[in-house]
Amino acid sequence: MSITDTVKSDLVVAMKAGERERVGALRLLLSELQKAAKEGSDDELAVLRRERKRRTEAERAFRDAGRDELADGEAAEAKIIGAYLPAELDDAALAEIVARAVAQAGATSVKDLGSVMGIVMSQVAGRADGKRVSEQVRAALVAA
């Protein structure tokens, strides 16, 4: 069962249960998934990651502007979208992947950040945010 099919069935359940906020978030997500499929993209996870990132950025902007009620809505949507993504890597697992990538690339300084990031991001495959990965790689290279 694809993610789109799962979202469709969850949308029906949410509609029957009268969960207005969840229905709105799922409709938006379903629309983005269908639009990506129509454009020829098969990567549903990329759509989910993009939409979750949009929500977290909007939440941050609303909080900075003092609009907590709107920020809470964006955070709730990001949480709904995140439920369809694979589980995030914990810090220990990510640190282990980074250490292996540093050794594999033979990296010795921060100048090698790009080559190490390429290796790590291919292994992480959406289970960690790029910013978080970059921070870990940078810390590992500074310590090296």
C-alpha contacts under 8 A as a table, 3 or more apart, distances in Angstrom:
res1	aa1	res2	aa2	distance
1	M	5	D	6.21
1	M	6	T	6.82
2	S	5	D	5.27
2	S	6	T	6.38
3	I	6	T	4.98
3	I	7	V	6.11
3	I	44	E	6.87
3	I	84	Y	7.28
4	T	7	V	5.11
4	T	8	K	6.18
4	T	30	L	6.48
4	T	33	L	6.50
4	T	34	Q	7.62
4	T	44	E	7.82
5	D	8	K	5.03
5	D	9	S	6.29
6	T	9	S	5.25
6	T	10	D	6.10
7	V	10	D	5.02
7	V	11	L	5.94
7	V	26	L	6.56
7	V	29	L	7.88
7	V	30	L	6.50
8	K	11	L	5.04
8	K	12	V	6.45
8	K	26	L	7.95
8	K	30	L	7.05
9	S	12	V	5.21
9	S	13	V	6.42
10	D	13	V	5.06
10	D	14	A	6.09
10	D	26	L	7.82
11	L	14	A	5.06
11	L	15	M	6.06
11	L	22	R	7.88
11	L	23	V	5.91
11	L	26	L	5.94
11	L	27	R	7.12
12	V	15	M	5.10
12	V	16	K	6.24
13	V	16	K	5.20
13	V	17	A	6.19
14	A	17	A	5.00
14	A	18	G	6.10
14	A	19	E	5.35
14	A	20	R	7.73
14	A	22	R	6.54
14	A	23	V	5.81
15	M	18	G	5.11
15	M	19	E	6.26
15	M	20	R	7.38
15	M	23	V	6.11
16	K	19	E	7.93
19	E	22	R	5.49
19	E	23	V	6.07
20	R	23	V	5.09
20	R	24	G	6.21
21	E	24	G	5.20
21	E	25	A	6.32
22	R	25	A	5.15
22	R	26	L	6.04
22	R	77	E	7.60
22	R	80	I	7.49
23	V	26	L	5.17
23	V	27	R	6.00
24	G	27	R	5.22
24	G	28	L	6.27
25	A	28	L	5.23
25	A	29	L	6.17
25	A	77	E	5.73
25	A	80	I	7.39
25	A	81	I	8.00
26	L	29	L	4.96
26	L	30	L	5.92
26	L	80	I	7.94
27	R	30	L	5.07
27	R	31	S	6.07
28	L	31	S	5.10
28	L	32	E	6.36
29	L	32	E	5.17
29	L	33	L	6.20
29	L	48	L	7.72
29	L	51	E	7.59
29	L	81	I	7.54
30	L	33	L	5.06
30	L	34	Q	6.07
31	S	34	Q	5.18
31	S	35	K	6.05
32	E	35	K	5.03
32	E	36	A	6.16
32	E	47	V	7.13
33	L	36	A	5.21
33	L	37	A	6.23
33	L	44	E	6.54
33	L	47	V	6.50
34	Q	37	A	5.01
34	Q	38	K	6.12
35	K	38	K	5.09
35	K	39	E	6.28
36	A	39	E	5.05
36	A	40	G	6.38
36	A	41	S	5.26
36	A	42	D	7.55
36	A	44	E	7.93
36	A	47	V	7.43
37	A	40	G	5.06
37	A	41	S	5.14
37	A	42	D	6.20
38	K	41	S	7.40
41	S	44	E	7.68
43	D	46	A	5.44
43	D	47	V	6.86
44	E	47	V	5.16
44	E	48	L	6.35
45	L	48	L	4.97
45	L	49	R	6.09
45	L	85	L	6.74
45	L	126	G	7.70
46	A	49	R	5.10
46	A	50	R	6.05
46	A	126	G	7.90
47	V	50	R	5.11
47	V	51	E	6.11
48	L	51	E	5.22
48	L	52	R	6.08
48	L	81	I	6.43
48	L	82	G	7.54
48	L	84	Y	7.55
48	L	85	L	6.94
49	R	52	R	5.15
49	R	53	K	6.04
49	R	82	G	7.93
49	R	85	L	7.58
49	R	126	G	7.51
50	R	53	K	5.12
50	R	54	R	6.22
51	E	54	R	5.04
51	E	55	R	6.33
51	E	78	A	7.72
51	E	81	I	7.50
52	R	55	R	5.11
52	R	56	T	6.27
52	R	77	E	7.78
52	R	78	A	4.93
52	R	79	K	7.92
52	R	81	I	6.02
52	R	82	G	6.62
53	K	56	T	5.15
53	K	57	E	6.13
53	K	78	A	7.72
54	R	57	E	5.21
54	R	58	A	6.10
55	R	58	A	5.06
55	R	59	E	6.01
55	R	74	E	5.28
55	R	75	A	6.66
55	R	77	E	6.84
55	R	78	A	5.43
56	T	59	E	4.95
56	T	60	R	6.20
56	T	74	E	6.88
56	T	75	A	6.50
56	T	78	A	6.45
57	E	60	R	5.12
57	E	61	A	6.24
58	A	61	A	5.03
58	A	62	F	6.10
58	A	71	A	7.14
58	A	74	E	6.65
59	E	62	F	5.17
59	E	63	R	6.13
59	E	70	L	7.38
59	E	71	A	4.32
59	E	72	D	7.11
59	E	73	G	7.98
59	E	74	E	5.32
59	E	75	A	6.07
60	R	63	R	5.15
60	R	64	D	6.15
60	R	71	A	7.08
61	A	64	D	5.12
61	A	65	A	6.25
61	A	71	A	7.86
62	F	65	A	5.01
62	F	66	G	6.20
62	F	67	R	5.00
62	F	68	D	6.51
62	F	70	L	6.41
62	F	71	A	5.14
63	R	66	G	4.99
63	R	67	R	5.55
63	R	68	D	5.51
63	R	71	A	5.81
64	D	67	R	7.59
67	R	70	L	5.66
67	R	71	A	6.27
68	D	71	A	4.83
68	D	72	D	6.00
69	E	72	D	5.19
69	E	73	G	6.54
70	L	73	G	5.13
70	L	74	E	6.41
71	A	74	E	5.13
71	A	75	A	6.13
72	D	75	A	5.01
72	D	76	A	6.15
73	G	76	A	5.12
73	G	77	E	6.33
74	E	77	E	5.11
74	E	78	A	6.17
75	A	78	A	5.04
75	A	79	K	6.20
76	A	79	K	5.09
76	A	80	I	6.33
77	E	80	I	5.07
77	E	81	I	6.22
78	A	81	I	5.12
78	A	82	G	5.93
79	K	82	G	4.94
79	K	83	A	6.36
80	I	83	A	5.39
80	I	84	Y	7.49
81	I	84	Y	5.73
81	I	85	L	7.21
82	G	85	L	5.19
83	A	86	P	7.88
86	P	126	G	7.80
86	P	127	R	6.30
87	A	127	R	6.28
88	E	127	R	4.60
88	E	128	A	5.53
89	L	93	A	6.11
89	L	94	L	6.08
89	L	127	R	5.67
89	L	128	A	5.92
90	D	93	A	5.53
90	D	94	L	6.25
91	D	94	L	5.10
91	D	95	A	5.95
92	A	95	A	5.09
92	A	96	E	6.26
93	A	96	E	5.13
93	A	97	I	6.40
94	L	97	I	5.14
94	L	98	V	6.16
94	L	124	V	7.95
94	L	133	V	7.57
94	L	136	Q	7.95
95	A	98	V	5.01
95	A	99	A	6.09
95	A	136	Q	6.84
96	E	99	A	5.13
96	E	100	R	6.31
97	I	100	R	5.23
97	I	101	A	6.18
97	I	120	V	6.58
97	I	123	Q	7.65
98	V	101	A	5.04
98	V	102	V	6.12
98	V	116	V	7.74
98	V	120	V	6.15
98	V	136	Q	7.20
98	V	137	V	6.08
98	V	140	A	7.49
99	A	102	V	5.18
99	A	103	A	6.33
99	A	140	A	7.23
100	R	103	A	5.17
100	R	104	Q	6.02
101	A	104	Q	4.90
101	A	105	A	5.99
101	A	116	V	5.79
101	A	119	I	6.00
101	A	120	V	6.12
102	V	105	A	5.28
102	V	106	G	5.95
102	V	107	A	5.33
102	V	116	V	5.89
102	V	140	A	7.88
102	V	141	L	7.63
103	A	106	G	5.02
103	A	107	A	6.66
104	Q	107	A	7.89
105	A	115	S	6.78
105	A	116	V	6.19
107	A	112	D	5.48
107	A	113	L	7.86
107	A	116	V	7.25
107	A	141	L	7.28
108	T	112	D	6.98
108	T	141	L	6.54
108	T	144	A	6.05
109	S	112	D	5.82
109	S	113	L	7.64
109	S	141	L	5.38
109	S	142	V	6.50
109	S	144	A	6.85
110	V	113	L	5.25
110	V	138	R	6.43
110	V	141	L	5.44
110	V	142	V	6.36
111	K	114	G	7.60
112	D	115	S	5.67
112	D	116	V	6.44
113	L	116	V	5.31
113	L	117	M	5.97
113	L	137	V	6.99
113	L	138	R	6.81
113	L	141	L	7.54
114	G	117	M	5.08
114	G	118	G	6.24
115	S	118	G	5.28
115	S	119	I	6.60
116	V	119	I	5.24
116	V	120	V	6.19
116	V	137	V	7.27
117	M	120	V	5.08
117	M	121	M	5.86
117	M	133	V	7.64
117	M	134	S	6.91
117	M	137	V	7.05
118	G	121	M	5.39
118	G	122	S	6.29
119	I	122	S	5.45
119	I	123	Q	6.55
120	V	123	Q	5.20
120	V	124	V	6.00
120	V	133	V	7.71
121	M	124	V	5.02
121	M	125	A	6.05
121	M	126	G	7.71
121	M	130	G	7.51
121	M	133	V	7.75
122	S	125	A	5.50
124	V	127	R	5.48
124	V	128	A	6.38
125	A	128	A	7.69
126	G	129	D	6.96
128	A	132	R	6.87
128	A	133	V	6.75
129	D	132	R	5.30
129	D	133	V	6.31
130	G	133	V	5.00
130	G	134	S	6.01
131	K	134	S	5.05
131	K	135	E	6.25
132	R	135	E	5.20
132	R	136	Q	6.39
133	V	136	Q	5.17
133	V	137	V	6.10
134	S	137	V	5.11
134	S	138	R	5.97
135	E	138	R	5.16
135	E	139	A	6.12
136	Q	139	A	5.10
136	Q	140	A	6.12
137	V	140	A	5.07
137	V	141	L	6.13
138	R	141	L	5.14
138	R	142	V	6.11
139	A	142	V	5.19
139	A	143	A	6.20
140	A	143	A	5.19
140	A	144	A	6.22
141	L	144	A	4.98
